[in-house]
Amino acid sequence: MKPDKESARGLAQVEGYLLWNAEVEEARRQARRFTGSLPWLTTAQREDVERVYVADRVEVCRDTLTRIAGRAVELRGEYTERYERLRARCVALSVLTVAGAGGACAVLALISR
């Protein structure tokens, strides 16, 4: 792999790691806020509720990200296919235009003799 691609991949991994950790920390904050509204919980109950809340939130986030990543791969494939078709059309149209212009020039040269 080229150094530029390696660097980009490394940066993407670091970014993903930081974003994921931020999401987990946000889940923890929300769990603490939720259990804070339940003053009758014991410390052990509060910890259990927070643990379950965070685990549930992390699972939902993971599922959502997996679906989004899968859809992104599908879209990349669709757009790549569309781009290839469009490029082929543009090349064909360019070739036909150049050939037509060349043919027209040849006809004009023959007529003008």
For each residue, the residues with C-beta under 8 A, 3 or more apart:
1: 5 6 9
2: 5 6
3: 6 7
4: 7 8
5: 1 2 8 9
6: 1 2 3 9 10
7: 3 4 10 11
8: 4 5 11 12
9: 1 5 6 12 13
10: 6 7 13 14
11: 7 8 14 15
12: 8 9 15 16
13: 9 10 16 17
14: 10 11 17 18
15: 11 12 18 19
16: 12 13 19 20
17: 13 14 20 21
18: 14 15 21 22
19: 15 16 22 23
20: 16 17 23 24
21: 17 18 24 25
22: 18 19 25 26
23: 19 20 26 27 58 61
24: 20 21 27 28 54 58
25: 21 22 28 29
26: 22 23 29 30
27: 23 24 30 31 53 54 57 58 61
28: 24 25 31 32 50 54
29: 25 26 32 33
30: 26 27 33 34 53 57
31: 27 28 34 35 49 50 51 53 54 57
32: 28 29 35 36 50
33: 29 30 36 37
34: 30 31 37 38 49 50 53
35: 31 32 38 41 46 49 50 53
36: 32 33 39
37: 33 34
38: 34 35 41 46 49
39: 36
40:
41: 35 38 45 46 49
42: 45 46
43: 46 47
44: 47 48
45: 41 42 48 49
46: 35 38 41 42 43 49 50
47: 43 44 50 51
48: 44 45 51 52
49: 31 34 35 38 41 45 46 52 53
50: 28 31 32 34 35 46 47 53 54
51: 31 47 48 54 55
52: 48 49 55 56
53: 27 30 31 34 35 49 50 56 57
54: 24 27 28 31 50 51 57 58
55: 51 52 58 59
56: 52 53 59 60
57: 27 30 31 53 54 60 61
58: 23 24 27 54 55 61 62
59: 55 56 62 63
60: 56 57 63 64
61: 23 27 57 58 64 65
62: 58 59 65 66
63: 59 60 66 67
64: 60 61 67 68
65: 61 62 68 69
66: 62 63 69 70
67: 63 64 70 71
68: 64 65 71 72
69: 65 66 72 73
70: 66 67 73 74
71: 67 68 74 75
72: 68 69 75 76
73: 69 70 76 77
74: 70 71 77 78
75: 71 72 78 79
76: 72 73 79 80
77: 73 74 80 81
78: 74 75 81 82
79: 75 76 82 83
80: 76 77 83 84
81: 77 78 84 85
82: 78 79 85 86
83: 79 80 86 87
84: 80 81 87 88
85: 81 82 88 89
86: 82 83 89 90
87: 83 84 90 91
88: 84 85 91 92
89: 85 86 92 93
90: 86 87 93 94
91: 87 88 94 95
92: 88 89 95 96
93: 89 90 96 97
94: 90 91 97 98
95: 91 92 98 99
96: 92 93 99 100
97: 93 94 100 101
98: 94 95 101 102
99: 95 96 102 103
100: 96 97 103 104
101: 97 98 104 105
102: 98 99 105 106
103: 99 100 106 107
104: 100 101 107 108
105: 101 102 108 109
106: 102 103 109 110
107: 103 104 110 111
108: 104 105 111 112
109: 105 106 112 113
110: 106 107 113
111: 107 108
112: 108 109
113: 109 110
